[in-house]
Amino acid sequence: LDDLARRVTPAPATAPAACVLDTGVARGHPLLAPSLSPGDCHAVDEAWLTDDHHGHGTEMAGIALLGYLTYPVGDQRDVTLTHRLESVKLLPPDGFPPNEPANLGFITQAAISLPEIKVPECPRVFCMAVTNDGLSGAVPTSWSAAMDRAAAGLVLADDASAPPSAPPRLLIGSAGNVQDADAMPGMAAAAAA
């Protein structure tokens, strides 16, 4: 970890950003800290703070920033980054009520607006690896509609027939979770084959 951290050159503050919408990010992580300014860490509810309460957001930030680490850790080449990180905590930590499913679209659009308000001129990609448990994805939801609207440059208050009030956005969303093959009968054998 220390060796790789010495070989990574962060992108300049004016570089594009990968904005991770998740459980927050542990900003002190040595691979992430040079690419994630304290002012670029947000939370939908300020009482949640911005640190990662689960670990998932930090893991997603690592993937968004550095990708698959096997090769950078395994060799001695320098890594020059071309983008930075932003983080928005959109899931509440323990001790707070969970987000209501009917409000997930509004919460996601609020999360998207926080870094845009702070640094409107920054080109960014929004990355969200949060899924809606218990739904198949075969039927649209208010959450998926809100993400579609955000991608088109609309917000919830906009009239869909009016021109967009913001520029289009690139949103990358999770399509579901990969199950642990060891926890599912038959999957371990299929994975090994």
Disulfide bonds with the S-S distance in Angstrom:
none
